[in-house]
């Protein structure tokens, strides 16, 4: 199982591009990377999931934990460019009603 993480920092906003599978094997690395980005107050983290091919409950847990951590520090989490498959997963769990989530669109998701 492989996952790549690419980050682009711009003031208080961080764009994170994920690629590959997010599961029990890759989630610890992802959690570590994202936690380090969420240490400061008022941070905004935007995660592009366009190239994520698989996401399980462990991966969902990483996003829920990050969402709570950022919220407690007056920050924001936005998940963008979800495939229909990932969108359904967030819908089934009800997270789509709680988190800021954008699905794929012809103009790139935002």
Secondary structure, 3 states (H helix, E strand, C coil): CCEEEEEEEECCEEEEEEEEEECCCCHHHHHHHHHHHCCCCCCEEEEEEEEEEEECHHHHHHHHHHHHHHHHCCCEEEEEEECHHHHHHHHHHCHHHCCEEEECCCCCCC
